[in-house]
């Protein structure tokens, strides 16, 4: 009887916690996406089934070229974030003391407690013509007058790297922390160079964390809107801006919904190719 009552309590507690989560996922994520999927197959008048909304992506060069540009820049940003995050994660997990690890993690996390919009505006204040950087460059005599550091691809990439850094560092730290230090020490004692240790020991061991962080960063950058819009120039058109323009500016929900699902489908294909090239199992990566 006691075993039955315990199992009943477990079942009831499971349903109590599961039902709100399931309703939240269904009402706020699944249901709106199903409605957008239905809308994407409707004609301009909201009647009939058509594939014209999807065909427009492939027939109009501005659309698919914008996606290709967005995807390439997202891959480039992901690579930069990875290169910066690996030594940071190594220093936190293998070099710093236990007390310093907590402090360093707080320093990394604190900026992300602030809204992305505020963080982007912070970069804009620094890089504007009357900002700190321009004032410093003029004072030291490097430039005679302030220069435009904003509204170009370089400043946009800087903003995207900064806003997505945390999502690469944390997964790598989670994996690198379990790496046995004796493996690195043994390789060093046997005469292995630092580059060889990274290539043969650290990176292969941390590959699940690297791929997990890379997927998160790539998807976040690919779907970013604020940073490319605020820090990019007139020619820095991002694919999410195309979706925004179709839905908000032109009130073309059918076309915008189709672009949204194409973004999801094509980005998933890119991730699948990356997993195949790196020979990583998706189930291990998401753990």
Backbone bond lengths (Angstrom), bond angles and torsions (degrees), N, CA, C in turn:
res aa  C-N    CA-C-N  psi(-1)  N-CA   C-N-CA  omega(-1)  CA-C   N-CA-C  phi
1 X - - - 1.458 - - 1.528 111.20 -
2 X 1.364 114.84 -40.53 1.448 118.71 -179.72 1.521 111.05 -64.78
3 X 1.360 115.67 -38.79 1.460 119.52 -179.94 1.514 110.39 -64.96
4 X 1.336 116.90 -39.82 1.463 120.82 178.96 1.534 110.86 -64.67
5 X 1.330 116.35 -42.80 1.464 118.98 -179.80 1.529 111.19 -64.72
6 X 1.347 116.99 -36.67 1.461 120.49 178.69 1.523 110.99 -66.13
7 X 1.340 115.37 -44.39 1.463 119.01 179.50 1.520 111.46 -65.11
8 X 1.336 117.11 -36.70 1.464 120.25 176.64 1.523 111.46 -65.25
9 X 1.365 116.31 -40.52 1.464 119.45 177.42 1.523 110.91 -62.84
10 X 1.348 115.44 -41.81 1.468 119.68 179.36 1.518 110.38 -62.44
11 X 1.344 116.58 -43.58 1.455 120.13 179.50 1.523 111.28 -63.32
12 X 1.345 116.35 -45.69 1.463 119.24 -179.70 1.528 111.51 -64.29
13 X 1.325 117.54 -40.83 1.470 120.34 178.13 1.520 110.86 -65.51
14 X 1.348 116.17 -36.08 1.463 119.48 177.85 1.527 110.46 -63.20
15 X 1.322 116.65 -46.93 1.464 120.52 -179.58 1.531 111.43 -65.94
16 X 1.331 117.14 -36.10 1.468 120.47 -179.41 1.525 110.49 -62.46
17 X 1.332 116.71 -39.83 1.471 120.12 -179.90 1.523 111.94 -85.70
18 X 1.333 116.91 -29.27 1.458 119.86 -174.96 1.523 112.18 -77.41
19 X 1.333 117.33 -40.57 1.466 120.42 -175.15 1.533 112.42 -61.30
20 X 1.338 120.78 -46.79 1.481 118.65 177.71 1.529 112.80 -60.96
21 X 1.338 117.06 -40.00 1.464 120.14 179.27 1.527 110.49 -65.48
22 X 1.334 115.95 -43.57 1.462 119.80 -179.84 1.531 111.22 -64.21
23 X 1.340 116.61 -41.35 1.466 119.92 177.95 1.523 111.00 -64.51
24 X 1.332 115.78 -41.86 1.474 120.10 179.24 1.525 110.27 -60.99
25 X 1.331 117.37 -46.42 1.465 120.95 179.81 1.520 111.37 -64.21
26 X 1.329 116.60 -41.43 1.464 120.00 -175.78 1.523 111.35 -72.18
27 X 1.336 117.18 -46.19 1.462 120.47 -174.14 1.529 113.12 -75.42
28 X 1.327 117.14 -34.87 1.463 120.00 -174.00 1.524 114.01 -101.76
29 X 1.328 118.03 -15.44 1.455 120.03 -177.78 1.531 111.58 -122.72
30 X 1.326 116.96 -58.36 1.465 120.53 -173.69 1.531 110.89 -67.82
31 X 1.310 117.27 -51.67 1.464 121.31 -176.33 1.532 112.57 -61.85
32 X 1.343 119.70 -48.41 1.480 118.48 177.04 1.524 113.13 -60.92
33 X 1.332 117.37 -36.88 1.464 119.66 179.54 1.526 111.44 -68.76
34 X 1.319 116.55 -37.06 1.470 119.31 176.55 1.525 110.88 -64.93
35 X 1.336 115.92 -38.55 1.462 119.79 178.48 1.531 110.68 -67.41
36 X 1.333 117.27 -41.26 1.458 120.30 176.71 1.523 111.49 -64.42
37 X 1.322 116.24 -37.02 1.468 119.79 177.19 1.521 110.68 -63.13
38 X 1.342 116.39 -41.34 1.465 120.20 178.40 1.528 110.57 -64.73
39 X 1.333 115.98 -43.46 1.465 120.30 -179.25 1.529 111.43 -63.38
40 X 1.334 116.34 -34.19 1.469 119.54 -176.36 1.524 112.58 -65.40
41 X 1.317 117.16 -19.92 1.474 120.65 -179.95 1.524 112.51 -99.25
42 X 1.338 117.77 7.93 1.458 121.17 179.41 1.521 110.59 -95.01
43 X 1.321 116.27 154.87 1.454 121.82 178.60 1.521 111.39 -76.10
44 X 1.317 115.40 -176.39 1.467 120.45 -176.88 1.519 112.13 -64.25
45 X 1.306 117.84 -31.89 1.453 120.79 179.30 1.509 113.43 -87.21
46 X 1.326 117.10 4.33 1.460 120.59 -178.36 1.499 113.12 78.70
47 X 1.344 117.20 16.91 1.460 120.73 -178.46 1.522 109.44 -128.24
48 X 1.336 114.49 147.89 1.453 120.15 173.90 1.519 113.51 78.25
49 X 1.326 114.06 158.48 1.460 121.71 178.87 1.522 109.55 -94.43
50 X 1.327 116.66 133.21 1.462 120.30 -179.45 1.525 110.11 -151.73
51 X 1.322 115.60 154.00 1.463 122.47 174.90 1.530 111.56 -107.29
52 X 1.328 116.03 9.92 1.471 119.99 -176.61 1.522 112.45 -62.36
53 X 1.335 116.31 -33.16 1.467 118.75 -179.51 1.522 111.40 -65.12
54 X 1.325 116.37 -33.82 1.466 120.48 178.03 1.530 110.91 -82.00
55 X 1.322 116.87 -34.01 1.463 120.37 179.74 1.530 111.00 -65.42
56 X 1.332 116.25 -32.71 1.463 120.02 -179.22 1.523 111.81 -59.90
57 X 1.322 116.64 -31.13 1.468 120.30 179.45 1.529 110.90 -63.44
58 X 1.329 116.39 -39.81 1.464 120.33 -175.64 1.526 112.54 -88.56
59 X 1.314 117.77 -24.02 1.464 120.12 -177.90 1.525 113.21 -88.05
60 X 1.346 116.66 -26.10 1.460 120.75 178.82 1.529 109.45 -98.01
61 X 1.337 118.25 112.98 1.476 120.39 -177.06 1.522 114.07 -57.96
62 X 1.336 118.17 -32.17 1.454 120.74 -177.19 1.526 111.18 -60.73
63 X 1.331 117.27 -31.98 1.455 120.73 -176.98 1.527 111.56 -76.80
64 X 1.331 116.86 -54.92 1.462 117.93 -176.30 1.524 112.19 -73.53
65 X 1.319 118.19 -27.79 1.462 119.70 174.99 1.526 110.85 -68.61
66 X 1.325 116.26 -37.07 1.460 119.76 176.18 1.516 111.01 -64.18
67 X 1.332 116.99 -40.48 1.469 119.42 177.83 1.522 111.01 -65.14
68 X 1.326 117.39 -43.65 1.471 120.59 179.42 1.525 109.85 -60.51
69 X 1.312 116.47 -44.33 1.471 120.86 178.36 1.526 110.37 -61.45
70 X 1.324 116.42 -45.01 1.462 120.65 179.77 1.521 111.29 -62.48
71 X 1.340 116.87 -43.72 1.460 120.95 -178.93 1.529 111.14 -65.33
72 X 1.325 117.71 -42.74 1.466 121.02 -179.86 1.529 111.08 -64.85
73 X 1.319 116.55 -43.18 1.458 119.76 177.83 1.534 110.59 -65.72
74 X 1.316 117.64 -36.37 1.466 120.85 178.73 1.524 110.85 -65.38
75 X 1.331 116.79 -40.96 1.461 120.17 176.49 1.526 110.46 -64.30
76 X 1.333 116.23 -42.27 1.468 120.93 179.71 1.522 111.15 -62.71
77 X 1.328 117.13 -44.34 1.460 121.36 178.17 1.526 110.55 -63.00
78 X 1.334 117.08 -41.59 1.465 121.06 178.49 1.519 111.15 -60.60
79 X 1.328 117.62 -40.36 1.465 121.31 178.56 1.525 111.21 -65.75
80 X 1.329 117.21 -41.26 1.476 120.54 178.18 1.524 109.85 -63.52
81 X 1.316 116.58 -45.68 1.467 120.89 -179.94 1.527 110.23 -60.76
82 X 1.326 117.11 -39.75 1.466 121.04 179.33 1.523 111.37 -64.68
83 X 1.324 116.56 -45.19 1.467 121.07 -179.66 1.527 110.96 -61.91
84 X 1.320 117.29 -37.96 1.462 120.84 179.90 1.534 111.00 -76.38
85 X 1.322 117.29 -36.80 1.465 121.52 -173.30 1.524 112.85 -74.02
86 X 1.324 118.35 -33.13 1.465 120.61 -176.96 1.528 112.67 -59.90
87 X 1.339 119.49 -53.17 1.475 117.55 178.12 1.526 113.30 -65.82
88 X 1.335 117.31 -32.54 1.467 119.60 177.59 1.526 110.37 -63.88
89 X 1.333 116.36 -45.87 1.465 120.63 178.73 1.529 111.13 -64.65
90 X 1.328 117.07 -37.98 1.469 120.76 179.25 1.523 110.81 -65.52
91 X 1.316 116.79 -41.99 1.466 119.89 179.98 1.527 110.95 -64.47
92 X 1.337 116.18 -41.64 1.466 119.53 -177.84 1.519 111.43 -67.72
93 X 1.330 117.64 -42.30 1.465 121.12 -173.17 1.527 113.88 -86.54
94 X 1.348 117.91 -30.34 1.469 119.88 -170.87 1.522 114.97 -115.35
95 X 1.304 118.51 -19.80 1.459 120.16 -174.51 1.529 112.10 -111.28
96 X 1.322 117.33 -47.31 1.469 120.66 -176.13 1.528 111.16 -71.73
97 X 1.330 115.48 157.87 1.462 121.10 177.66 1.525 110.27 -75.06
98 X 1.325 115.07 171.07 1.465 119.41 -177.77 1.526 110.93 -63.67
99 X 1.345 117.18 -41.09 1.460 120.36 178.14 1.523 111.14 -64.61
100 X 1.323 115.53 -42.07 1.468 119.74 -179.48 1.526 111.23 -67.00
101 X 1.320 117.60 -31.41 1.464 120.63 178.92 1.518 111.33 -60.01
102 X 1.331 116.20 -45.28 1.464 119.92 178.09 1.513 112.27 -62.59
103 X 1.329 116.83 -42.50 1.458 121.11 179.63 1.526 110.88 -64.82
104 X 1.327 116.88 -44.21 1.464 120.90 -179.69 1.527 111.18 -63.77
105 X 1.331 117.11 -40.48 1.460 119.89 178.31 1.518 111.23 -64.47
106 X 1.335 116.76 -37.61 1.469 120.08 176.64 1.523 110.44 -63.64
107 X 1.342 116.29 -43.04 1.464 120.37 179.77 1.527 111.21 -62.87
108 X 1.332 116.72 -32.50 1.469 120.33 178.32 1.524 111.14 -75.68
109 X 1.333 116.28 -36.80 1.467 120.64 -174.92 1.522 113.15 -79.58
110 X 1.333 117.24 -35.17 1.472 121.17 -172.81 1.529 113.14 -53.79
111 X 1.356 119.99 -46.90 1.477 118.21 -179.85 1.523 113.67 -59.64
112 X 1.330 117.46 -25.97 1.460 119.98 -177.81 1.522 112.30 -86.46
113 X 1.323 116.90 0.50 1.462 120.06 170.49 1.524 110.30 -78.26
114 X 1.322 115.92 -15.50 1.460 121.64 179.87 1.527 108.79 -93.84
115 X 1.301 116.64 149.16 1.460 121.99 179.82 1.526 111.18 -57.41
116 X 1.324 115.90 146.89 1.462 121.13 177.89 1.521 110.71 -59.18
117 X 1.313 116.85 -36.56 1.464 120.68 179.58 1.529 110.98 -60.82
118 X 1.329 117.17 -42.40 1.461 121.04 179.83 1.521 110.29 -66.29
119 X 1.329 116.79 -40.43 1.467 120.19 -179.68 1.518 111.19 -65.80
120 X 1.326 116.98 -38.92 1.465 120.41 177.90 1.526 110.51 -66.78
121 X 1.338 116.47 -41.32 1.466 119.75 177.24 1.529 110.89 -63.36
122 X 1.324 116.80 -32.54 1.454 119.97 175.92 1.524 111.78 -61.10
123 X 1.331 116.45 -43.47 1.467 120.54 176.23 1.528 110.77 -64.22
124 X 1.313 116.68 -39.12 1.461 120.01 -179.62 1.530 111.43 -65.07
125 X 1.344 116.79 -36.66 1.466 120.58 177.45 1.523 110.57 -65.49
126 X 1.334 116.04 -38.43 1.462 119.88 179.67 1.528 112.23 -69.95
127 X 1.320 117.19 -37.93 1.463 121.15 -171.03 1.529 114.28 -95.15
128 X 1.316 118.48 -8.69 1.465 119.25 -177.89 1.526 110.74 -67.40
129 X 1.320 116.79 168.65 1.473 121.13 -175.02 1.529 112.70 -61.54
130 X 1.319 116.74 -31.81 1.469 120.05 178.01 1.525 111.80 -99.65
131 X 1.344 116.19 15.55 1.450 120.52 -177.47 1.521 113.92 -79.91
132 X 1.338 114.88 177.55 1.458 121.25 -175.59 1.524 111.52 -62.03
133 X 1.322 117.67 -42.46 1.460 120.83 -175.93 1.523 111.15 -65.83
134 X 1.318 117.41 -45.97 1.458 120.67 179.46 1.532 111.40 -64.12
135 X 1.326 117.06 -41.17 1.463 120.67 178.43 1.526 110.48 -61.37
136 X 1.321 116.49 -42.50 1.468 121.08 179.60 1.525 111.24 -65.00
137 X 1.337 117.61 -43.55 1.464 121.24 -178.87 1.528 111.66 -65.45
138 X 1.314 116.61 -35.12 1.467 119.99 178.10 1.527 110.79 -72.54
139 X 1.336 116.71 -39.25 1.463 120.28 -178.54 1.524 112.31 -65.12
140 X 1.333 117.14 -38.05 1.470 119.19 -179.38 1.525 111.59 -81.47
141 X 1.333 116.67 -2.41 1.454 120.54 175.94 1.498 115.96 84.96
142 X 1.348 116.86 10.78 1.463 119.00 179.15 1.524 111.33 -70.38
143 X 1.335 116.65 -34.13 1.461 122.14 175.83 1.525 108.85 -131.04
144 X 1.314 115.93 147.56 1.458 120.84 178.61 1.516 111.73 -77.35
145 X 1.329 116.38 -31.58 1.458 121.06 179.82 1.516 109.13 -142.87
146 X 1.329 118.53 159.07 1.468 120.94 -178.83 1.528 111.91 -58.89
147 X 1.317 115.32 146.61 1.464 121.37 178.68 1.527 109.02 -115.60
148 X 1.299 115.40 161.46 1.464 121.49 -179.09 1.531 109.27 -83.48
149 X 1.324 116.30 107.35 1.463 121.62 178.60 1.520 112.31 -97.07
150 X 1.312 116.14 -13.85 1.466 120.91 -178.68 1.528 111.14 -94.73
151 X 1.332 114.57 173.51 1.470 123.40 171.30 1.534 111.93 60.21
152 X 1.319 114.98 49.27 1.462 121.16 172.83 1.523 108.24 -149.31
153 X 1.320 116.22 172.59 1.458 120.30 -176.10 1.523 112.75 -66.55
154 X 1.333 116.91 -32.98 1.466 119.91 -178.91 1.521 110.82 -65.08
155 X 1.324 117.50 -48.08 1.467 120.49 179.32 1.528 110.62 -65.56
156 X 1.334 117.01 -35.07 1.458 120.48 177.87 1.524 110.92 -63.66
157 X 1.335 116.78 -43.31 1.464 121.14 179.12 1.522 110.25 -64.59
158 X 1.334 116.99 -41.35 1.469 120.31 177.05 1.524 110.89 -58.14
159 X 1.326 116.74 -44.21 1.457 120.27 179.65 1.517 112.63 -65.51
160 X 1.322 117.10 -40.32 1.464 121.37 179.71 1.525 111.20 -67.75
161 X 1.325 117.09 -39.23 1.471 120.97 177.35 1.523 110.03 -62.76
162 X 1.328 115.92 -44.77 1.464 120.09 -177.89 1.533 111.95 -65.48
163 X 1.331 116.97 -43.27 1.465 120.45 -174.96 1.534 113.00 -74.77
164 X 1.339 118.12 -13.33 1.469 120.20 -177.21 1.523 113.19 -116.25
165 X 1.332 118.15 1.95 1.458 121.75 -174.56 1.523 112.78 -59.64
166 X 1.317 117.18 -43.67 1.466 121.18 -175.49 1.520 111.98 -57.96
167 X 1.328 117.17 -37.52 1.464 121.43 -174.02 1.523 112.66 -74.57
168 X 1.329 117.40 -6.61 1.453 121.39 171.71 1.523 110.78 -100.51
169 X 1.321 116.51 -38.58 1.465 120.15 -176.42 1.524 111.55 -65.69
170 X 1.314 117.68 -45.51 1.474 121.22 -174.39 1.531 112.46 -62.56
171 X 1.344 121.00 -48.57 1.476 119.17 177.81 1.528 113.19 -62.33
172 X 1.338 117.29 -36.90 1.466 119.45 179.81 1.520 110.62 -68.46
173 X 1.334 117.57 -40.74 1.461 120.93 177.45 1.526 110.28 -61.59
174 X 1.339 116.77 -39.70 1.462 120.30 179.87 1.513 113.16 -60.33
175 X 1.334 117.39 -35.10 1.461 121.24 179.79 1.526 110.95 -87.25
176 X 1.326 116.66 -43.96 1.466 120.75 -176.10 1.524 111.79 -65.37
177 X 1.316 117.68 -28.09 1.458 120.41 179.91 1.515 113.05 -62.96
178 X 1.340 117.66 -26.71 1.465 121.08 179.85 1.527 113.17 -90.31
179 X 1.322 117.34 -0.04 1.466 120.68 178.38 1.523 109.63 -72.46
180 X 1.335 116.73 127.51 1.460 121.71 -178.99 1.530 110.08 -68.27
181 X 1.332 116.02 124.06 1.467 120.55 -178.93 1.526 112.22 -63.89
182 X 1.345 116.42 -26.24 1.461 119.09 -177.73 1.521 112.00 -65.23
183 X 1.331 117.51 -27.60 1.465 120.31 177.42 1.526 110.63 -65.13
184 X 1.315 116.61 -42.94 1.463 120.86 179.02 1.526 110.21 -68.67
185 X 1.348 117.05 -41.88 1.456 120.58 179.70 1.521 111.41 -64.73
186 X 1.339 117.20 -40.53 1.463 120.51 179.04 1.520 111.33 -64.45
187 X 1.321 116.58 -42.18 1.467 120.12 178.84 1.528 110.38 -64.40
188 X 1.316 116.55 -39.66 1.471 120.26 179.01 1.534 110.79 -66.57
189 X 1.349 117.74 -40.45 1.463 121.51 179.91 1.527 111.48 -67.06
190 X 1.325 116.84 -29.90 1.458 120.92 179.48 1.523 112.97 -82.76
191 X 1.309 116.58 2.87 1.458 120.34 174.28 1.509 115.56 96.17
192 X 1.318 117.86 9.41 1.469 120.07 179.74 1.530 110.16 -70.96
193 X 1.318 116.50 138.84 1.454 121.07 178.30 1.530 110.02 -78.79
194 X 1.327 115.77 163.72 1.463 120.01 -176.96 1.516 111.93 -60.11
195 X 1.327 116.43 -41.36 1.460 119.45 -179.74 1.521 111.02 -62.96
196 X 1.334 116.55 -39.44 1.471 120.95 178.98 1.520 111.16 -67.05
197 X 1.344 116.98 -37.66 1.472 120.57 178.43 1.520 110.40 -64.30
198 X 1.334 115.92 -42.90 1.463 119.35 177.55 1.523 110.73 -64.20
199 X 1.307 116.74 -42.29 1.459 121.28 -174.66 1.517 112.85 -72.42
200 X 1.327 116.80 -39.01 1.466 120.82 -172.30 1.525 113.96 -96.98
201 X 1.326 117.91 -23.05 1.472 119.89 -174.12 1.524 111.92 -119.07
202 X 1.325 116.64 -59.92 1.465 119.99 -169.47 1.519 111.98 -68.99
203 X 1.340 117.00 -52.82 1.467 119.71 -176.09 1.527 112.31 -64.48
204 X 1.366 120.10 -46.20 1.472 118.29 177.05 1.523 113.32 -59.75
205 X 1.331 117.09 -38.35 1.462 119.65 179.95 1.525 111.42 -68.10
206 X 1.322 116.21 -37.81 1.468 121.14 -177.09 1.524 113.22 -88.15
207 X 1.332 117.66 6.27 1.461 120.50 -174.50 1.529 113.85 -57.55
208 X 1.338 120.37 -41.24 1.478 118.49 176.28 1.520 112.62 -58.91
209 X 1.343 117.36 -43.29 1.462 120.58 177.79 1.514 112.28 -67.29
210 X 1.339 116.24 -37.08 1.465 120.67 178.68 1.524 110.33 -63.73
211 X 1.326 116.64 -46.25 1.462 119.83 -179.76 1.513 111.68 -68.31
212 X 1.330 116.95 -37.53 1.471 120.09 177.15 1.517 110.76 -61.89
213 X 1.326 116.46 -47.83 1.462 119.86 178.10 1.514 112.47 -65.77
214 X 1.328 116.72 -37.77 1.467 120.39 -179.51 1.527 111.40 -64.85
215 X 1.328 116.16 -40.05 1.468 119.76 178.63 1.527 110.25 -64.36
216 X 1.333 116.44 -45.42 1.467 120.03 -179.48 1.522 110.83 -62.84
217 X 1.345 116.52 -47.68 1.463 120.39 -178.41 1.524 110.56 -64.43
218 X 1.319 117.27 -44.16 1.465 120.56 -179.35 1.520 111.41 -60.22
219 X 1.329 117.28 -45.97 1.459 120.48 -179.36 1.527 111.50 -66.90
220 X 1.342 116.92 -38.81 1.464 120.01 178.96 1.528 111.32 -65.93
221 X 1.330 116.43 -43.19 1.468 120.12 -179.27 1.523 110.25 -69.23
222 X 1.323 116.83 -42.54 1.459 120.85 -179.97 1.526 111.50 -61.71
223 X 1.326 116.23 -36.91 1.457 120.29 -179.22 1.513 114.22 -95.22
224 X 1.333 116.97 9.14 1.463 120.49 -179.69 1.529 110.65 -71.14
225 X 1.312 115.22 146.99 1.469 120.15 177.41 1.528 112.03 -127.10
226 X 1.337 117.02 -44.69 1.459 120.77 -174.42 1.528 112.59 -62.83
227 X 1.332 116.81 -51.55 1.461 120.10 -174.44 1.523 112.67 -63.62
228 X 1.343 120.04 -49.60 1.478 118.68 177.01 1.518 112.68 -62.39
229 X 1.332 116.92 -34.78 1.457 120.45 -178.29 1.516 111.62 -69.27
230 X 1.345 117.31 -42.73 1.458 121.24 -174.28 1.522 113.26 -85.87
231 X 1.333 117.40 -35.04 1.463 120.28 -174.46 1.524 113.11 -103.27
232 X 1.324 117.79 -17.38 1.453 120.77 178.57 1.525 111.59 -83.64
233 X 1.317 115.43 159.33 1.461 119.50 178.79 1.512 112.22 -84.60
234 X 1.330 115.36 -171.19 1.459 120.65 -179.30 1.532 111.72 -63.27
235 X 1.338 116.07 -31.89 1.459 120.07 -179.36 1.519 113.14 -89.39
236 X 1.341 117.02 -1.30 1.465 121.04 -179.16 1.527 110.19 -89.16
237 X 1.308 116.01 57.93 1.463 120.62 -177.42 1.518 110.00 -74.96
238 X 1.322 115.80 126.11 1.463 123.21 179.41 1.520 108.70 -103.15
239 X 1.340 116.77 150.78 1.467 119.05 -174.93 1.523 111.90 -65.27
240 X 1.328 117.23 -32.10 1.467 119.37 177.28 1.529 111.26 -63.63
241 X 1.329 116.48 -28.32 1.466 119.81 176.61 1.527 110.23 -69.07
242 X 1.334 116.60 -32.74 1.464 119.86 175.04 1.526 110.52 -62.94
243 X 1.331 115.90 -42.31 1.468 120.32 178.36 1.524 110.35 -64.54
244 X 1.333 115.93 -44.05 1.464 120.60 178.52 1.528 111.01 -60.01
245 X 1.320 116.70 -45.02 1.467 120.28 -178.61 1.526 111.55 -62.89
246 X 1.325 116.78 -40.85 1.460 120.09 -178.69 1.527 111.39 -65.10
247 X 1.335 116.41 -41.51 1.467 119.78 -174.82 1.526 112.07 -84.56
248 X 1.312 118.04 -47.29 1.463 122.24 -172.42 1.524 112.04 -88.93
249 X 1.321 117.10 -44.89 1.468 120.70 -174.81 1.518 111.11 -80.31
250 X 1.347 116.63 -51.25 1.469 120.81 -175.72 1.519 113.62 -94.90
251 X 1.335 117.19 -4.52 1.481 122.22 -178.68 1.527 112.11 55.24
252 X 1.320 115.57 31.39 1.464 121.25 178.82 1.523 108.23 -100.11
253 X 1.320 116.29 79.04 1.457 121.47 -177.29 1.525 111.63 -64.68
254 X 1.299 117.61 -31.86 1.459 120.51 -178.96 1.533 110.96 -63.90
255 X 1.340 115.38 -48.99 1.459 120.08 179.75 1.527 111.25 -67.11
256 X 1.328 116.84 -42.96 1.456 120.40 179.32 1.523 112.99 -62.80
257 X 1.335 117.02 -39.06 1.465 120.52 177.75 1.522 110.79 -65.13
258 X 1.326 116.79 -40.98 1.465 120.59 178.13 1.527 110.69 -62.29
259 X 1.325 116.73 -42.68 1.466 120.43 178.59 1.527 110.84 -63.73
260 X 1.339 116.33 -38.18 1.456 119.87 179.19 1.515 112.27 -62.63
261 X 1.315 117.52 -42.86 1.461 120.71 179.40 1.522 111.83 -73.91
262 X 1.322 117.50 -30.78 1.459 119.94 173.57 1.522 110.53 -65.74
263 X 1.331 116.43 -38.44 1.459 120.65 176.22 1.520 110.79 -60.74
264 X 1.328 116.95 -43.83 1.461 121.45 179.15 1.526 110.88 -65.73
265 X 1.322 117.21 -44.47 1.463 121.47 -177.24 1.526 111.63 -66.95
266 X 1.331 116.99 -48.06 1.464 120.76 -176.40 1.529 111.19 -69.42
267 X 1.325 117.58 -37.46 1.467 119.55 177.51 1.526 110.84 -67.19
268 X 1.332 117.42 -35.84 1.468 120.68 176.63 1.529 110.66 -65.48
269 X 1.327 117.33 -36.71 1.460 120.63 177.16 1.527 110.88 -65.91
270 X 1.328 117.32 -39.77 1.465 121.05 178.34 1.524 110.04 -63.01
271 X 1.321 117.18 -42.84 1.465 121.24 179.04 1.521 110.42 -64.86
272 X 1.324 117.31 -40.04 1.472 121.18 178.36 1.524 110.57 -62.09
273 X 1.320 117.09 -42.75 1.471 120.71 178.00 1.526 110.17 -63.42
274 X 1.333 117.13 -41.94 1.464 120.77 179.89 1.524 111.29 -63.23
275 X 1.325 117.28 -39.80 1.466 120.62 177.83 1.522 111.15 -65.76
276 X 1.326 116.99 -38.40 1.462 120.42 178.25 1.526 111.20 -67.57
277 X 1.316 117.28 -41.23 1.468 120.63 -178.80 1.530 111.34 -67.25
278 X 1.323 117.06 -36.68 1.460 121.00 179.60 1.525 112.80 -88.88
279 X 1.343 117.49 -4.20 1.468 123.68 178.26 1.519 111.92 57.74
280 X 1.335 114.55 43.77 1.461 121.00 179.53 1.522 110.23 -106.82
281 X 1.326 115.21 143.50 1.463 121.59 177.21 1.518 108.69 -88.18
282 X 1.328 116.23 127.19 1.464 120.86 -175.66 1.521 111.28 -61.81
283 X 1.331 117.85 -35.61 1.471 120.87 -179.68 1.525 111.33 -64.98
284 X 1.329 117.74 -34.09 1.462 121.05 177.98 1.531 110.66 -76.50
285 X 1.317 115.91 -33.28 1.466 120.26 -177.71 1.518 111.34 -67.33
286 X 1.340 117.00 -39.02 1.471 120.29 -174.97 1.531 112.77 -82.51
287 X 1.331 117.73 -6.40 1.478 119.52 -179.44 1.525 110.47 -72.03
